[in-house]
């Protein structure tokens, strides 16, 4: 089943697909893709959750895939879009278990949403695969490394310019896209996953997030290189880590 969902603001529409478990279940997993991807990448993860008894909702983030919008805010506004998806699922399965699994930018969005979730606890768990802890810090790091910029002055100038452009276009700054500030208030269980040799988002960022998280949390590091490739490098191990975490949440709920 798929369709179009009208989010906030009114002009923004989101494309989605639901994959229902063969047996009736009130458990639903919302999957969030990364930057420059679409909901199609979630198909690699569906069997993990179908085998665990979940329905799966795949959505295109704003300005991605078939969804509306023309700007990306790195989780800042996306967390409110996600909150509407949580409402949508909750209306269909009142009292049912809801989980969120995000990768890269989707993971950061999930973690920022987790702070919103403290008000009503509709989401039972979050899985954050390869999240950045703070987007402004990550961007400064990438500017310095990838452009081989000397010193600290030029990277700071470029970052200030990028921030000004983001505010002009979307009324937000990179400073607002900071999962590490959100998780300090989060008591919902979180599983962090990262590749030890991730060259795009350092594994140390998931370690920082793990240390900062207020509530129950787990951290699993895969000994591989690449970014968000753990599921492709070792699908069975990845699925086992996820399913063991979900079972532990169910046992304590």
MARVORO-307573 format. One line per 8 residues: their letters; for each residue x, y, z of N, C-alpha, C. Coordinates in nm, 2 decimals, padded with zeros to 4 digits. Layout:
REM MARVORO-307573
A> X/Y/Z/X/Y/Z/X/Y/Z ~ ...;
***
This chain:
REM MARVORO-307573
XXXXXXXX> 00.09/-00.12/00.00/00.00/00.00/00.00/00.09/00.12/00.00 ~ 00.05/00.22/-00.08/00.13/00.34/-00.08/00.04/00.46/-00.11 ~ 00.10/00.58/-00.10/00.02/00.70/-00.13/00.09/00.83/-00.10 ~ 00.01/00.93/-00.07/00.07/01.06/-00.05/00.00/01.12/00.08 ~ 00.09/01.17/00.16/00.04/01.22/00.29/00.08/01.37/00.30 ~ -00.02/01.45/00.34/00.00/01.60/00.35/00.05/01.63/00.49 ~ 00.17/01.69/00.49/00.24/01.72/00.62/00.24/01.87/00.64 ~ 00.31/01.91/00.74/00.31/02.06/00.77/00.45/02.11/00.73;
XXXXXXXX> 00.45/02.22/00.66/00.34/02.31/00.62/00.25/02.25/00.51 ~ 00.15/02.32/00.48/00.04/02.26/00.40/00.09/02.22/00.26 ~ 00.19/02.29/00.21/00.24/02.26/00.07/00.32/02.14/00.06 ~ 00.36/02.09/00.18/00.46/01.97/00.17/00.38/01.84/00.17 ~ 00.40/01.76/00.07/00.34/01.63/00.07/00.45/01.52/00.08 ~ 00.42/01.41/00.13/00.52/01.30/00.15/00.47/01.17/00.09 ~ 00.56/01.10/00.02/00.53/00.98/-00.05/00.57/00.86/00.05 ~ 00.49/00.75/00.05/00.51/00.65/00.14/00.46/00.51/00.09;
XXXXXXXX> 00.51/00.41/00.15/00.46/00.27/00.13/00.45/00.20/00.26 ~ 00.35/00.12/00.28/00.33/00.03/00.40/00.34/-00.11/00.35 ~ 00.43/-00.19/00.42/00.44/-00.33/00.40/00.38/-00.40/00.52 ~ 00.27/-00.46/00.51/00.20/-00.52/00.62/00.25/-00.66/00.65 ~ 00.25/-00.70/00.78/00.29/-00.83/00.82/00.18/-00.93/00.77 ~ 00.21/-01.05/00.73/00.11/-01.14/00.68/00.00/-01.17/00.79 ~ 00.04/-01.17/00.92/-00.05/-01.19/01.02/-00.08/-01.05/01.09 ~ -00.21/-01.03/01.13/-00.25/-00.90/01.19/-00.16/-00.87/01.31;
XXXXXXXX> -00.10/-00.75/01.31/-00.02/-00.71/01.42/-00.04/-00.56/01.44 ~ -00.02/-00.51/01.56/-00.03/-00.37/01.59/00.11/-00.31/01.61 ~ 00.22/-00.39/01.57/00.35/-00.33/01.58/00.39/-00.28/01.44 ~ 00.45/-00.16/01.45/00.49/-00.09/01.32/00.62/-00.02/01.33 ~ 00.70/-00.04/01.23/00.84/00.02/01.23/00.83/00.13/01.12 ~ 00.88/00.25/01.15/00.89/00.36/01.06/01.04/00.37/01.02 ~ 01.07/00.36/00.89/01.20/00.36/00.84/01.23/00.50/00.78 ~ 01.35/00.55/00.81/01.39/00.68/00.76/01.53/00.67/00.68;
XXXXXXXX> 01.53/00.71/00.56/01.65/00.69/00.48/01.74/00.81/00.50 ~ 01.86/00.81/00.44/01.96/00.91/00.45/01.95/01.02/00.34 ~ 02.05/01.11/00.35/02.05/01.22/00.25/02.07/01.16/00.11 ~ 02.00/01.22/00.01/02.01/01.19/-00.13/01.97/01.05/-00.16 ~ 01.89/00.99/-00.07/01.83/00.86/-00.09/01.68/00.87/-00.10 ~ 01.61/00.76/-00.10/01.46/00.76/-00.10/01.42/00.64/-00.02 ~ 01.29/00.63/00.00/01.23/00.52/00.08/01.26/00.38/00.02 ~ 01.30/00.37/-00.10/01.34/00.25/-00.16/01.45/00.17/-00.09;
XXXXXXXX> 01.54/00.25/-00.03/01.65/00.18/00.04/01.60/00.10/00.16 ~ 01.48/00.14/00.21/01.42/00.07/00.32/01.39/-00.08/00.29 ~ 01.38/-00.11/00.16/01.35/-00.25/00.12/01.45/-00.35/00.17 ~ 01.58/-00.30/00.19/01.68/-00.39/00.24/01.66/-00.43/00.38 ~ 01.58/-00.35/00.45/01.56/-00.37/00.60/01.42/-00.44/00.63 ~ 01.33/-00.45/00.53/01.20/-00.49/00.56/01.19/-00.63/00.62 ~ 01.27/-00.73/00.57/01.26/-00.86/00.62/01.30/-00.87/00.76 ~ 01.40/-00.79/00.81/01.44/-00.79/00.95/01.31/-00.77/01.04;
XXXXXXXX> 01.23/-00.67/01.00/01.12/-00.64/01.08/00.99/-00.72/01.05 ~ 00.98/-00.77/00.93/00.87/-00.86/00.90/00.89/-00.99/00.98 ~ 01.02/-01.03/00.99/01.05/-01.15/01.07/01.03/-01.13/01.22 ~ 01.03/-01.01/01.26/01.01/-00.98/01.40/00.86/-00.94/01.43 ~ 00.77/-00.96/01.33/00.63/-00.94/01.35/00.58/-00.79/01.34 ~ 00.65/-00.71/01.26/00.62/-00.57/01.24/00.56/-00.54/01.10 ~ 00.47/-00.45/01.10/00.44/-00.38/00.97/00.56/-00.28/00.95 ~ 00.58/-00.24/00.82/00.69/-00.14/00.80/00.63/-00.03/00.71;
XXXXXXXX> 00.66/00.09/00.76/00.62/00.22/00.69/00.75/00.28/00.64 ~ 00.76/00.29/00.50/00.87/00.36/00.44/00.83/00.49/00.39 ~ 00.90/00.60/00.42/00.86/00.73/00.38/00.98/00.80/00.31 ~ 00.94/00.89/00.21/01.04/00.98/00.15/01.05/01.10/00.24 ~ 01.17/01.14/00.28/01.19/01.26/00.36/01.16/01.38/00.27 ~ 01.13/01.50/00.33/01.10/01.62/00.25/01.22/01.64/00.15 ~ 01.19/01.69/00.03/01.29/01.72/-00.07/01.36/01.60/-00.12 ~ 01.31/01.48/-00.10/01.37/01.35/-00.14/01.26/01.27/-00.21;
XXXXXXXX> 01.31/01.18/-00.30/01.22/01.09/-00.37/01.10/01.16/-00.43 ~ 00.98/01.11/-00.40/00.86/01.17/-00.45/00.79/01.27/-00.36 ~ 00.85/01.30/-00.25/00.80/01.39/-00.15/00.82/01.54/-00.19 ~ 00.73/01.63/-00.14/00.74/01.77/-00.17/00.85/01.84/-00.09 ~ 00.87/01.97/-00.12/00.97/02.05/-00.05/01.09/02.06/-00.14 ~ 01.16/02.17/-00.11/01.28/02.20/-00.20/01.41/02.22/-00.11 ~ 01.40/02.19/00.02/01.52/02.22/00.10/01.53/02.11/00.21 ~ 01.65/02.08/00.25/01.68/01.98/00.35/01.73/02.05/00.47;
XXXXXXXX> 01.68/02.02/00.59/01.72/02.08/00.71/01.79/01.99/00.81 ~ 01.83/01.88/00.76/01.92/01.79/00.84/01.86/01.74/00.97 ~ 01.73/01.73/00.97/01.66/01.67/01.08/01.58/01.78/01.16 ~ 01.61/01.90/01.14/01.55/02.01/01.22/01.40/02.02/01.20 ~ 01.35/02.03/01.08/01.21/02.03/01.05/01.16/01.89/01.02 ~ 01.25/01.80/00.97/01.21/01.67/00.94/01.16/01.59/01.07 ~ 01.20/01.63/01.18/01.15/01.57/01.31/01.00/01.59/01.33 ~ 00.96/01.71/01.28/00.81/01.74/01.29/00.73/01.66/01.19;
XXXXXXXX> 00.79/01.64/01.07/00.73/01.56/00.97/00.71/01.41/01.03 ~ 00.82/01.37/01.09/00.82/01.23/01.15/00.71/01.22/01.26 ~ 00.70/01.33/01.33/00.60/01.33/01.44/00.46/01.31/01.38 ~ 00.43/01.36/01.27/00.30/01.34/01.20/00.28/01.20/01.16 ~ 00.39/01.14/01.11/00.38/00.99/01.08/00.36/00.91/01.20 ~ 00.42/00.94/01.31/00.39/00.87/01.43/00.24/00.88/01.47 ~ 00.19/01.00/01.46/00.04/01.03/01.48/-00.04/00.94/01.39 ~ 00.00/00.94/01.26/-00.07/00.86/01.16/-00.08/00.71/01.20;
XXXXXXXX> 00.04/00.66/01.24/00.04/00.52/01.28/-00.04/00.49/01.41 ~ -00.03/00.58/01.50/-00.10/00.57/01.63/-00.25/00.57/01.61 ~ -00.30/00.65/01.52/-00.44/00.65/01.49/-00.49/00.52/01.44 ~ -00.41/00.45/01.37/-00.45/00.32/01.31/-00.43/00.21/01.40 ~ -00.33/00.22/01.49/-00.31/00.11/01.59/-00.29/00.17/01.73 ~ -00.40/00.22/01.79/-00.39/00.29/01.92/-00.33/00.19/02.02 ~ -00.23/00.23/02.09/-00.17/00.14/02.19/-00.07/00.04/02.14 ~ -00.06/00.04/02.00/00.04/-00.06/01.94/00.18/-00.01/01.96;
XXXXXXXX> 00.28/-00.10/01.94/00.42/-00.06/01.95/00.46/00.01/01.82 ~ 00.53/00.12/01.84/00.59/00.19/01.73/00.74/00.20/01.75 ~ 00.82/00.16/01.65/00.96/00.18/01.65/01.01/00.26/01.53 ~ 01.12/00.33/01.54/01.18/00.41/01.44/01.32/00.37/01.41 ~ 01.36/00.34/01.29/01.49/00.30/01.24/01.53/00.40/01.14 ~ 01.64/00.47/01.17/01.69/00.57/01.07/01.84/00.54/01.04 ~ 01.88/00.58/00.92/02.02/00.57/00.88/02.07/00.71/00.84 ~ 02.19/00.74/00.88/02.26/00.86/00.85/02.17/00.98/00.89;
XXXXXXXX> 02.13/01.07/00.79/02.04/01.18/00.83/01.91/01.13/00.89 ~ 01.86/01.02/00.84/01.74/00.96/00.90/01.76/00.93/01.05 ~ 01.88/00.88/01.08/01.91/00.85/01.22/01.91/00.97/01.30 ~ 01.97/01.08/01.25/01.97/01.21/01.32/01.83/01.26/01.34 ~ 01.75/01.25/01.24/01.61/01.29/01.25/01.54/01.21/01.36 ~ 01.56/01.08/01.37/01.50/01.00/01.47/01.54/01.04/01.61 ~ 01.67/01.07/01.63/01.72/01.11/01.76/01.66/01.24/01.80 ~ 01.65/01.34/01.71/01.59/01.47/01.74/01.44/01.45/01.77;
XXXXXXXX> 01.37/01.36/01.70/01.23/01.33/01.73/01.22/01.27/01.87 ~ 01.32/01.19/01.91/01.31/01.12/02.04/01.28/01.22/02.16 ~ 01.34/01.34/02.14/01.31/01.44/02.24/01.17/01.48/02.24 ~ 01.11/01.50/02.12/00.96/01.53/02.12/00.88/01.42/02.18 ~ 00.93/01.30/02.16/00.85/01.18/02.21/00.84/01.17/02.36 ~ 00.92/01.24/02.43/00.92/01.24/02.58/00.78/01.29/02.63 ~ 00.71/01.37/02.55/00.58/01.43/02.59/00.47/01.32/02.60 ~ 00.48/01.22/02.51/00.37/01.13/02.51/00.41/00.98/02.50;
XXXXXXXX> 00.54/00.95/02.47/00.59/00.82/02.47/00.52/00.73/02.37 ~ 00.49/00.78/02.26/00.42/00.69/02.16/00.52/00.60/02.09 ~ 00.64/00.64/02.08/00.75/00.55/02.02/00.82/00.47/02.13 ~ 00.83/00.34/02.10/00.88/00.25/02.21/01.03/00.24/02.20 ~ 01.09/00.26/02.08/01.24/00.25/02.06/01.28/00.32/01.94 ~ 01.41/00.35/01.94/01.48/00.41/01.82/01.61/00.34/01.79 ~ 01.63/00.32/01.66/01.76/00.26/01.61/01.82/00.37/01.52 ~ 01.94/00.41/01.56/02.02/00.51/01.49/02.14/00.45/01.43;
XXXXXXXX> 02.14/00.43/01.30/02.25/00.37/01.23/02.33/00.49/01.16 ~ 02.46/00.51/01.21/02.55/00.61/01.15/02.50/00.75/01.16 ~ 02.45/00.79/01.28/02.41/00.93/01.29/02.53/01.02/01.32 ~ 02.51/01.15/01.28/02.60/01.25/01.33/02.55/01.30/01.46 ~ 02.64/01.34/01.55/02.61/01.40/01.68/02.57/01.54/01.67 ~ 02.63/01.61/01.58/02.60/01.76/01.56/02.64/01.79/01.41 ~ 02.54/01.84/01.34/02.57/01.86/01.19/02.67/01.97/01.17 ~ 02.66/02.08/01.25/02.76/02.19/01.23/02.90/02.14/01.25;
XXXXXXXX> 02.92/02.06/01.35/03.05/02.00/01.38/03.10/01.91/01.26 ~ 03.01/01.83/01.21/03.04/01.74/01.10/03.07/01.82/00.97 ~ 03.00/01.92/00.95/03.02/02.00/00.82/03.16/02.07/00.83 ~ 03.19/02.12/00.95/03.32/02.19/00.97/03.43/02.09/00.95 ~ 03.41/01.97/01.00/03.51/01.86/00.98/03.53/01.83/00.83 ~ 03.42/01.81/00.76/03.42/01.77/00.62/03.48/01.88/00.53 ~ 03.45/02.01/00.57/03.51/02.12/00.49/03.66/02.12/00.50 ~ 03.71/02.10/00.62/03.85/02.10/00.64/03.92/01.98/00.58;
XXXXXXXX> 03.86/01.86/00.59/03.93/01.74/00.53/03.92/01.73/00.38 ~ 03.80/01.75/00.33/03.78/01.73/00.19/03.83/01.84/00.10 ~ 03.83/01.96/00.15/03.88/02.07/00.07/04.02/02.11/00.11 ~ 04.08/02.03/00.20/04.22/02.06/00.24/04.25/02.20/00.27 ~ 04.16/02.26/00.35/04.17/02.40/00.38/04.27/02.43/00.49 ~ 04.36/02.52/00.47/04.46/02.55/00.58/04.40/02.63/00.69 ~ 04.45/02.60/00.81/04.41/02.68/00.93/04.27/02.66/00.97 ~ 04.21/02.76/01.04/04.07/02.75/01.09/03.98/02.86/01.04;
XXXXXXXX> 04.05/02.97/00.99/03.97/03.09/00.96/03.88/03.07/00.84 ~ 03.94/03.01/00.73/03.86/02.99/00.60/03.75/02.89/00.62 ~ 03.77/02.78/00.69/03.66/02.69/00.72/03.54/02.76/00.80 ~ 03.58/02.84/00.89/03.48/02.91/00.97/03.40/03.01/00.88 ~ 03.47/03.08/00.79/03.40/03.17/00.70/03.30/03.10/00.61 ~ 03.35/02.99/00.55/03.26/02.91/00.47/03.14/02.85/00.54 ~ 03.16/02.81/00.67/03.05/02.76/00.75/02.95/02.87/00.78 ~ 03.00/02.99/00.81/02.91/03.10/00.84/02.83/03.14/00.71;
XXXXXXXX> 02.89/03.13/00.60/02.82/03.16/00.47/02.71/03.05/00.45 ~ 02.75/02.92/00.47/02.65/02.82/00.45/02.54/02.83/00.55 ~ 02.57/02.87/00.67/02.46/02.89/00.77/02.37/03.00/00.73 ~ 02.42/03.11/00.68/02.34/03.22/00.64/02.25/03.18/00.52 ~ 02.31/03.10/00.43/02.23/03.06/00.31/02.11/02.97/00.36 ~ 02.14/02.88/00.46/02.04/02.79/00.51/01.93/02.87/00.58 ~ 01.97/02.97/00.65/01.86/03.05/00.72/01.78/03.13/00.62 ~ 01.85/03.18/00.51/01.77/03.26/00.41/01.67/03.17/00.34;
XXXXXXXX> 01.72/03.05/00.30/01.63/02.96/00.23/01.53/02.88/00.31 ~ 01.56/02.85/00.43/01.47/02.76/00.51/01.44/02.80/00.65 ~ 01.50/02.92/00.69/01.47/02.97/00.82/01.52/02.87/00.93 ~ 01.64/02.82/00.91/01.70/02.73/01.02/01.85/02.75/01.00 ~ 01.93/02.72/01.11/02.07/02.71/01.11/02.12/02.57/01.14 ~ 02.24/02.54/01.10/02.30/02.41/01.12/02.31/02.38/01.27 ~ 02.32/02.49/01.35/02.33/02.47/01.50/02.21/02.40/01.55 ~ 02.09/02.41/01.49/01.97/02.35/01.53/01.97/02.20/01.50;
XXXXXXXX> 02.05/02.15/01.41/02.05/02.01/01.38/02.15/01.94/01.46 ~ 02.12/01.92/01.59/02.21/01.87/01.69/02.15/01.76/01.77 ~ 02.16/01.63/01.72/02.10/01.52/01.80/02.16/01.51/01.94 ~ 02.28/01.55/01.96/02.35/01.52/02.09/02.28/01.61/02.20 ~ 02.22/01.72/02.16/02.15/01.80/02.26/02.02/01.74/02.29 ~ 01.96/01.67/02.19/01.83/01.61/02.21/01.84/01.49/02.30 ~ 01.94/01.40/02.28/01.94/01.27/02.35/01.97/01.29/02.50 ~ 02.02/01.41/02.54/02.04/01.43/02.68/01.91/01.43/02.76;
XXXXXXXX> 01.80/01.44/02.69/01.67/01.44/02.75/01.59/01.32/02.72 ~ 01.65/01.22/02.65/01.57/01.11/02.60/01.58/00.99/02.69 ~ 01.46/00.93/02.73/01.46/00.81/02.82/01.40/00.69/02.74 ~ 01.36/00.71/02.62/01.32/00.59/02.53/01.44/00.51/02.49 ~ 01.44/00.38/02.49/01.56/00.30/02.45/01.61/00.33/02.31 ~ 01.74/00.34/02.30/01.80/00.37/02.17/01.92/00.27/02.14 ~ 01.92/00.22/02.02/02.03/00.14/01.98/02.11/00.22/01.87 ~ 02.24/00.23/01.90/02.33/00.30/01.81/02.41/00.20/01.73;
XXXXXXXX> 02.42/00.22/01.60/02.50/00.13/01.52/02.59/00.22/01.43 ~ 02.72/00.17/01.42/02.81/00.25/01.34/02.92/00.15/01.29 ~ 02.98/00.19/01.18/03.10/00.12/01.12/03.22/00.19/01.18 ~ 03.32/00.11/01.23/03.43/00.16/01.29/03.52/00.25/01.20 ~ 03.52/00.22/01.07/03.60/00.30/00.98/03.52/00.39/00.88 ~ 03.41/00.44/00.93/03.32/00.53/00.86/03.40/00.66/00.83 ~ 03.42/00.69/00.70/03.49/00.80/00.66/03.41/00.93/00.64 ~ 03.28/00.91/00.63/03.19/01.02/00.61/03.14/01.08/00.75;
XXXXXXXX> 03.09/01.00/00.83/03.05/01.04/00.97/03.13/00.95/01.07 ~ 03.22/01.01/01.14/03.31/00.94/01.23/03.24/00.85/01.33 ~ 03.29/00.73/01.35/03.22/00.64/01.45/03.22/00.71/01.59 ~ 03.32/00.80/01.61/03.32/00.87/01.74/03.19/00.95/01.77 ~ 03.12/00.98/01.67/03.00/01.06/01.69/02.89/00.97/01.75 ~ 02.88/00.85/01.71/02.79/00.76/01.78/02.83/00.73/01.92 ~ 02.96/00.72/01.94/03.01/00.70/02.08/02.97/00.82/02.17 ~ 02.98/00.94/02.11/02.94/01.06/02.18/02.79/01.06/02.22;
XXXXXXXX> 02.71/01.02/02.12/02.57/01.01/02.14/02.53/00.91/02.25 ~ 02.60/00.79/02.24/02.58/00.69/02.34/02.61/00.74/02.48 ~ 02.72/00.81/02.49/02.76/00.86/02.63/02.66/00.97/02.68 ~ 02.60/01.04/02.58/02.52/01.16/02.62/02.37/01.12/02.65 ~ 02.33/01.00/02.60/02.19/00.96/02.61/02.15/00.94/02.75 ~ 02.04/00.99/02.79/02.00/00.99/02.93/01.94/00.85/02.97 ~ 01.86/00.79/02.88/01.80/00.66/02.91/01.87/00.54/02.87 ~ 01.80/00.43/02.86/01.86/00.30/02.82/01.91/00.31/02.68;
XXXXXXXX> 02.03/00.26/02.66/02.09/00.27/02.52/02.19/00.15/02.51 ~ 02.21/00.12/02.38/02.31/00.02/02.34/02.39/00.07/02.23 ~ 02.51/00.03/02.21/02.60/00.07/02.10/02.66/-00.06/02.04 ~ 02.65/-00.07/01.91/02.71/-00.18/01.84/02.80/-00.13/01.73 ~ 02.93/-00.16/01.73/03.02/-00.12/01.62/03.05/-00.23/01.53 ~ 03.04/-00.21/01.40/03.08/-00.31/01.30/03.22/-00.28/01.26 ~ 03.31/-00.38/01.25/03.45/-00.36/01.21/03.47/-00.36/01.06 ~ 03.40/-00.26/01.00/03.41/-00.24/00.85/03.43/-00.10/00.82;
XXXXXXXX> 03.47/-00.07/00.69/03.48/00.06/00.64/03.35/00.10/00.57 ~ 03.34/00.22/00.52/03.22/00.26/00.45/03.12/00.34/00.53 ~ 03.01/00.38/00.47/02.91/00.45/00.54/02.77/00.38/00.53 ~ 02.70/00.35/00.63/02.58/00.28/00.64/02.58/00.15/00.55 ~ 02.69/00.08/00.55/02.70/-00.04/00.47/02.70/-00.17/00.56 ~ 02.68/-00.15/00.69/02.69/-00.27/00.77/02.59/-00.38/00.73 ~ 02.47/-00.33/00.69/02.37/-00.43/00.65/02.41/-00.51/00.53 ~ 02.48/-00.45/00.44/02.53/-00.51/00.32/02.65/-00.60/00.35;
XXXXXXXX> 02.74/-00.56/00.44/02.85/-00.64/00.47/02.82/-00.77/00.55 ~ 02.72/-00.76/00.64/02.68/-00.87/00.72/02.54/-00.87/00.76 ~ 02.45/-00.90/00.66/02.30/-00.89/00.68/02.26/-00.97/00.80 ~ 02.30/-01.09/00.82/02.25/-01.17/00.93/02.30/-01.12/01.06 ~ 02.42/-01.07/01.07/02.46/-01.02/01.20/02.39/-00.89/01.23 ~ 02.37/-00.80/01.13/02.30/-00.68/01.15/02.15/-00.71/01.19 ~ 02.09/-00.80/01.12/01.95/-00.83/01.16/01.94/-00.89/01.30 ~ 02.04/-00.97/01.34/02.04/-01.02/01.48/02.06/-00.92/01.58;
XXXXXXXX> 02.15/-00.82/01.56/02.17/-00.71/01.65/02.04/-00.63/01.67 ~ 01.97/-00.60/01.56/01.84/-00.53/01.56/01.74/-00.60/01.63 ~ 01.72/-00.73/01.60/01.61/-00.81/01.66/01.63/-00.84/01.80 ~ 01.76/-00.86/01.85/01.79/-00.88/01.99/01.75/-00.75/02.07 ~ 01.78/-00.64/02.01/01.75/-00.51/02.08/01.60/-00.49/02.09 ~ 01.53/-00.52/01.98/01.38/-00.51/01.98/01.32/-00.60/02.08 ~ 01.37/-00.72/02.09/01.31/-00.82/02.19/01.34/-00.77/02.33 ~ 01.45/-00.71/02.35/01.48/-00.66/02.49/01.38/-00.55/02.53;
XXXXX> 01.35/-00.47/02.43/01.25/-00.36/02.45/01.11/-00.42/02.48 ~ 01.08/-00.52/02.40/00.94/-00.58/02.42/00.93/-00.65/02.56 ~ 01.04/-00.71/02.60/01.04/-00.78/02.73/01.03/-00.68/02.85 ~ 01.07/-00.56/02.83/01.07/-00.46/02.94/00.95/-00.36/02.93 ~ 00.87/-00.38/02.82/00.76/-00.29/02.80/00.63/-00.33/02.88;
***
